[in-house]
Every structure is written in structure tokens, then in C-alpha cells.
């Protein structure tokens, strides 16, 4: 029985087209030998769970890729991942990303414990419950921060070399991906797209048609601190502004070559539009911003985006529900520009002033100014 389970790891690898030397094949087959030797010689072998050994071997192979976005997830971790994308989970209300081997807060969700504690985009997480996160994966950090509603977690954060500690009480986090605000200072609406999930396109469409009833000079589509999500959500959202059949993004990867994802051409009310982006606009958020820029459907204002243009897909599921999530390719804008590690440069750059009372207001002011100049009042 154990021999077969050990060999299943080798079979999993050999089920894919590989070109290995004789020495590499011997190393691969050694996985089975190590599995057997552990059960024969390890002094607490009778306490081992075979599934844990297999999971450990698979997780180790993925970690050897040195790619923060490729992961092996147990069935429980996979379910937590799905819960987060469904927009409801227990935690503190932050989105995180890995940059230069450090974990940063990408966005703080409205009305959550993190927002109430003053945590904001750009804060670097250095400790969780007084334990350093150095060398941790994003999954490790996320799992440590999440927990049962009502329990506490302590985050140590750094910004501009200044450390501070926040004790947060976990709560049930419910996310509406789209929020609409009518600005008091101008006949302009700000549509804040917080993330690209299963409800984003529908909520965005509802917002656009509701705003058609208002007397507006334009719309600000706010993608700042949008960490991304589903590429299909970006394609469907872009379809409100880009003609049917036009390219939204092109993806390239060794398993499938080149794929072009095109606009569905969903009719929506037309108004001049500005898109706000910043250094924490990432992934599917960048796909949407890049498509609108390349098709001249909007002017981009803010700062260059994060540069996370890689594709993650579930490529294998084990019988126990655990899954292999791999980076399989990259996204490109309609004009063929790479997003990964490059980001998207806005048409109008607004410098960030961290000492301002509300640093993000400068972006909104620049957007309002552009909209009113382009569409002067009667």
C-alpha cells in the first residue's frame, strides 16, 4: 500500500511531458525510496499520516519553484481560498501581496477592523502575534491573520522604517466589490472597484445604469489598491466600455500558447471617464486598467501599477480535495505590452504626498479637474 502511494507521486510527475536525463530520472524515482525508508527507519513512523507525507512532498516541489503565486493547497486551504473569493470570511479585512520578499498590505477593506485601526496600503507586515514572517509564504501569513470571529491577532507593521503594533479583533468580513460615491465638490461620481470577484461585473453594471439617472459630467473609476481576482471579472467589466470583439487581454503560456480574451460589448451609458491607479493596483485590476488605456476608453491618473501580470490556474486536484495552483503564463495589454514586473504607467502621474491630511485626495482632485476641463459645464 505504501509502495503504491509513494509511486503515485512519481506517476503524477511523469504524467506530464518531461525530458529528463538518466540521472534526473533516478532522482525522481528516489522519492518512492525515501517514502519507504521513512516508514522503515523513522522512530515515530507509527504516528505518521501517509497523506501528510505526500502533501509535504508536493508542497516542497512547488516551493522549489521560488514563485510566490504557485501553491499546493490542502482541501481546507482550498476552501478558505474559495471563501475569500466569494466575499465572506473571518479575518481583519486586509489584502496582502509579496514584493521583494516582504509582505505588504495592498488594501484595507471599508468598515473592517483593519481600517478602524488605521492600517493602510503600503504598510509592511513584519510580525504576526510577535512571530517574524520572514520567509513565510503569502498563504502562511494569510492563515496566521485569519481566525475565528471574536479572537485577537497582533500585527507588527512598518512604514518608512517606523514600526507600530496593532491588536485587532477578528470579525466576519463581507465584501461588496463595488462602492459608489457622488462627490460633493463636483457633478462627478466615484465608482470604487475594490476587487475583481464573481459579483464585480454585475455590481459595476448596476452602478453605471443607476448613475445614468444623475446629471453628471463624468465618472471616476477607482482601481487604487485593487489587488485583482478573476481575469474573467476584468474582461466582463471592461466590456461595458469597449466595443464587442475588441481585445481586452492576451495571455501567453507554454501549455496553451497564446489566447485572446475579447470584449462582450455590453451596452452601458457613455460618460467621460478617468481611471485612478496606484502602486497597489494589481493583477486583474491592471488588466482592466490596461485595456481601458490602450483602447482610449479612459484616461489613467495616479502612479505606476504593481506589475503582477502572471496567471494562476488550478491544474491538478488530488482525490482528497487538495489542489495544485501553478503560474501558467502571463497577461499582456491589448497593445501587447507586458504587465508582469512592468506595471502600467498612467497618462497623468500624481505624486504621492504621505504628509498630506488625505494623501489620496490629490488623485481625486486631478481626476475631477480633467473631467471638468474635458466636459465644461453649460
C-alpha positions in Angstrom: 0.0 0.0 0.0 2.7 2.4 1.0 4.8 1.5 -2.0 1.9 2.4 -4.3 1.2 5.7 -2.6 4.9 6.6 -2.9 4.9 5.8 -6.5 1.8 7.9 -7.1 4.0 11.0 -6.6 6.3 9.8 -9.3 3.4 8.9 -11.6 1.9 12.4 -11.1 5.1 14.0 -12.3 5.6 11.5 -15.2 2.1 12.1 -16.4 3.3 15.3 -17.9 5.7 15.5 -20.9 9.2 15.7 -19.5 12.6 15.4 -20.9 14.9 14.1 -18.2 18.4 12.7 -18.1 19.0 9.2 -16.7 20.4 10.9 -13.5 17.3 13.0 -13.1 15.0 10.0 -13.6 16.9 8.2 -10.8 16.5 11.2 -8.5 12.8 11.3 -9.2 12.4 7.6 -8.5 14.2 8.2 -5.2 11.0 9.9 -3.9 9.5 6.4 -3.6 12.6 5.1 -1.9 12.6 8.0 0.7 8.9 7.3 1.4 9.7 3.7 2.2 12.8 4.5 4.2 10.9 6.9 6.4 8.4 4.2 7.3 11.1 1.6 7.9 13.6 3.7 10.0 11.9 6.8 11.3 11.5 6.3 15.1 7.9 7.6 15.2 6.8 6.1 11.9 3.7 4.6 13.5 2.4 8.1 14.2 2.7 9.3 10.6 -0.2 10.0 8.2 0.6 8.9 4.7 -1.3 11.9 3.2 0.8 14.3 5.2 4.0 12.9 3.7 2.6 13.1 0.2 1.3 16.7 0.8 4.7 17.6 2.1 6.5 16.2 -1.0 4.2 18.0 -3.3 4.4 21.3 -1.4 8.2 21.0 -1.4 8.3 20.7 -5.2 6.1 23.7 -5.6 8.1 25.8 -3.1 11.3 24.9 -5.1 9.9 27.0 -8.0 10.5 30.1 -5.9 7.3 31.6 -7.2 5.2 33.2 -4.5 2.0 32.7 -6.6 2.3 28.9 -7.2 1.0 26.9 -4.3 -0.1 23.4 -3.2 -3.2 23.8 -1.2 -4.8 21.2 1.1 -8.6 20.8 0.8 -9.0 23.0 3.9 -6.8 25.7 2.4 -8.6 25.5 -0.9 -11.9 26.0 0.8 -10.6 29.1 2.6 -9.3 30.5 -0.7 -12.8 30.0 -2.3 -14.5 31.6 0.7 -12.3 34.7 0.3 -13.2 35.0 -3.4 -16.9 34.6 -2.5 -16.5 37.7 -0.5 -17.1 36.5 3.1 -14.6 35.2 5.6 -13.4 35.7 9.1 -10.4 38.0 9.5 -9.4 41.6 9.9 -10.1 43.0 6.4 -6.8 43.4 4.5 -5.5 42.2 1.2 -1.8 41.4 1.1 0.9 40.9 -1.6 4.5 39.8 -1.7 7.1 42.3 -3.0 10.8 42.0 -2.8 10.4 39.1 -0.3 8.4 41.3 2.1 4.6 41.2 2.8 2.7 44.4 2.2 -0.9 45.5 2.8 -2.4 46.1 -0.7 -5.7 47.4 0.5 -7.8 47.8 3.7 -11.5 47.0 3.2 -14.0 49.6 4.4 -15.6 49.2 7.8 -13.3 46.4 8.9 -11.1 46.1 12.0 -8.0 46.9 9.9 -9.5 50.1 8.6 -10.7 51.1 12.0 -7.2 50.5 13.4 -5.6 52.9 10.8 -3.9 50.2 8.7 -3.4 51.3 5.1 -2.0 50.4 1.8 1.8 50.2 1.8 2.2 49.0 5.4 4.7 46.2 5.6 3.8 43.3 7.9 6.9 42.2 9.8 5.3 40.1 12.6 2.1 38.2 13.3 1.5 37.6 17.0 5.1 38.6 17.7 6.4 36.0 15.3 8.5 37.2 12.4 7.0 36.5 8.9 10.4 36.5 7.2 10.5 33.6 4.8 6.8 32.9 5.1 4.6 32.4 2.0 1.5 34.6 1.4 -0.6 31.6 2.4 1.2 31.3 5.7 0.7 35.0 6.5 -2.9 35.0 5.5 -3.6 31.8 7.5 -2.0 33.3 10.6 -4.0 36.5 10.3 -7.4 34.8 9.8 -9.2 33.1 12.6 -12.4 32.7 14.5 -14.6 35.7 14.8 -14.0 37.4 18.2 -10.4 36.3 18.7 -7.5 38.7 18.6 -4.4 38.9 16.4 -1.4 41.2 16.8 0.2 42.7 13.7 3.5 44.5 13.8 3.8 46.9 10.8 6.4 49.1 9.4 6.1 52.2 7.2 9.1 54.4 6.4 11.2 52.4 8.9 8.8 53.2 11.7 7.3 50.2 13.5 4.0 50.0 15.2 1.8 47.3 16.8 -1.9 46.8 16.2 -4.1 44.4 18.2 -7.1 43.6 16.1 -10.3 41.6 16.9 -11.2 39.3 14.1 -14.7 39.7 12.6 -16.8 38.3 9.8 -15.7 40.2 6.7 -18.3 40.7 4.0 -17.1 42.4 0.8 -19.2 44.3 -1.8 -16.7 44.7 -4.6 -18.2 48.0 -5.9 -19.0 51.1 -4.0 -20.4 54.4 -5.4 -20.0 57.9 -4.1 -21.4 61.1 -5.6 -18.8 63.8 -5.0 -19.9 66.9 -3.1 -17.4 69.2 -4.9 -18.4 68.4 -8.5 -21.1 66.7 -10.6 -18.9 63.6 -10.7 -19.4 60.1 -9.4 -16.6 57.9 -8.0 -17.1 54.2 -8.6 -14.7 52.3 -6.3 -13.9 48.8 -7.5 -12.3 47.1 -4.5 -11.6 43.7 -6.1 -12.3 41.6 -9.2 -14.6 38.8 -7.9 -17.7 37.0 -9.1 -20.0 39.9 -8.3 -17.8 42.8 -9.6 -19.2 42.9 -13.2 -22.8 42.7 -12.1 -22.4 45.4 -9.4 -20.5 47.6 -11.8 -23.2 47.4 -14.4 -25.9 48.2 -11.8 -23.9 51.2 -10.7 -23.4 52.5 -14.3 -27.1 52.3 -15.1 -28.1 53.9 -11.8 -25.7 56.8 -12.4 -27.2 57.3 -15.9 -30.1 58.9 -14.0 -27.9 61.5 -12.4 -26.7 64.7 -14.1 -23.0 64.0 -14.2 -20.0 65.4 -16.0 -18.1 62.2 -15.7 -17.1 59.1 -13.7 -14.0 58.2 -11.7 -13.4 54.5 -11.8 -11.2 54.0 -8.8 -8.9 51.0 -9.1 -6.4 52.1 -6.5 -5.4 49.3 -4.1 -7.4 46.8 -6.2 -5.5 43.5 -5.7 -7.1 41.8 -8.6 -9.0 38.5 -8.6 -10.7 36.7 -11.5 -9.5 37.7 -15.0 -13.0 37.0 -16.3 -14.3 39.7 -14.0 -11.9 42.1 -15.5 -12.9 41.1 -19.1 -16.6 41.5 -18.2 -16.1 44.8 -16.5 -14.1 46.1 -19.5 -16.9 45.0 -21.8 -19.1 47.9 -20.5 -16.6 50.4 -22.1 -15.0 48.6 -25.0 -16.7 47.5 -28.3 -17.6 43.9 -28.8 -14.8 41.7 -30.2 -12.0 44.0 -29.2 -9.1 42.6 -27.3 -9.2 43.0 -23.5 -6.0 41.0 -22.8 -3.8 38.4 -24.4 -2.4 35.6 -22.3 0.7 33.5 -23.2 1.9 30.3 -21.6 3.7 27.1 -22.6 0.7 24.8 -22.0 -1.8 26.7 -24.2 0.2 29.1 -26.4 -1.5 32.4 -27.0 -5.1 33.2 -26.0 -7.0 36.4 -26.7 -9.8 37.4 -24.4 -12.3 39.7 -26.1 -14.9 42.2 -25.1 -18.5 41.1 -24.9 -19.6 44.6 -25.9 -22.2 45.2 -23.1 -24.1 48.4 -23.8 -23.7 50.9 -21.0 -24.4 54.7 -20.6 -21.5 56.7 -22.0 -19.8 59.3 -19.9 -16.3 60.7 -19.9 -14.2 58.5 -17.5 -11.0 58.7 -15.5 -9.4 55.6 -14.0 -7.4 56.0 -10.8 -4.5 53.6 -10.3 -1.6 53.3 -7.9 1.3 51.1 -6.9 -1.1 48.7 -5.3 -3.3 48.2 -8.4 -2.5 44.6 -9.3 -3.4 41.6 -11.4 -6.9 41.6 -12.8 -7.1 45.3 -11.7 -4.2 46.0 -14.0 -5.8 44.1 -16.9 -8.9 46.3 -16.7 -6.8 49.5 -16.4 -4.5 48.5 -19.3 -7.4 47.6 -21.6 -9.2 50.9 -20.9 -5.9 52.8 -21.6 -5.0 51.0 -24.8 -8.5 51.4 -26.2 -8.5 55.1 -25.2 -11.8 54.4 -23.3 -10.4 56.4 -20.3 -7.5 58.5 -19.1 -5.4 56.9 -16.3 -4.3 59.1 -13.4 -2.2 58.2 -10.4 1.0 56.2 -10.1 2.5 53.2 -12.0 0.8 50.0 -11.0 2.1 46.9 -9.1 3.2 44.8 -12.0 1.6 41.4 -11.2 0.7 40.1 -14.6 1.1 36.3 -14.1 -1.7 33.8 -14.5 -2.5 31.2 -11.7 -4.6 28.2 -12.5 -5.7 25.0 -10.7 -4.0 22.4 -12.9 -4.5 19.3 -10.7 -6.8 18.1 -8.0 -6.0 15.1 -5.8 -8.7 12.7 -4.6 -8.7 14.2 -1.1 -9.6 17.7 -2.5 -6.1 19.2 -2.3 -5.1 21.1 -5.4 -2.1 22.3 -7.3 -2.2 26.0 -8.2 0.5 27.0 -10.7 1.6 30.1 -12.5 1.0 29.1 -16.1 1.6 32.2 -18.1 1.5 36.0 -18.3 -1.1 38.7 -19.3 -0.4 41.4 -21.9 -2.4 44.5 -22.6 -4.3 44.8 -26.0 -1.3 46.6 -27.5 1.0 43.7 -26.5 2.6 45.4 -23.5 3.8 43.2 -20.7 2.2 43.7 -17.3 4.3 41.4 -15.1 7.1 43.2 -13.3 6.5 46.2 -15.6 3.1 47.5 -14.4 1.1 50.2 -16.3 2.2 53.8 -16.4 -0.8 56.3 -16.1 -1.3 59.0 -18.6 -1.1 61.6 -15.8 1.2 61.0 -12.9 0.2 62.4 -9.5 2.9 62.4 -6.9 2.0 60.8 -3.5 2.4 63.1 -0.5 2.3 61.0 2.6 2.3 64.1 4.8 -1.0 65.4 3.4 -4.1 65.1 5.6 -5.7 62.9 3.0 -2.9 61.8 0.5 -5.4 60.1 -1.8 -7.4 63.3 -2.3 -4.8 64.7 -4.8 -5.7 61.8 -7.2 -9.4 62.6 -7.0 -8.8 66.4 -7.4 -6.7 65.7 -10.6 -9.4 63.4 -11.9 -12.2 66.0 -11.3 -10.1 68.7 -12.9 -9.6 66.6 -16.0 -13.2 65.7 -16.3 -14.5 69.3 -15.9 -11.9 70.6 -18.4 -12.9 68.0 -21.0 -16.7 68.5 -20.4 -17.1 72.1 -19.3 -20.4 73.0 -17.7 -23.0 74.8 -19.8 
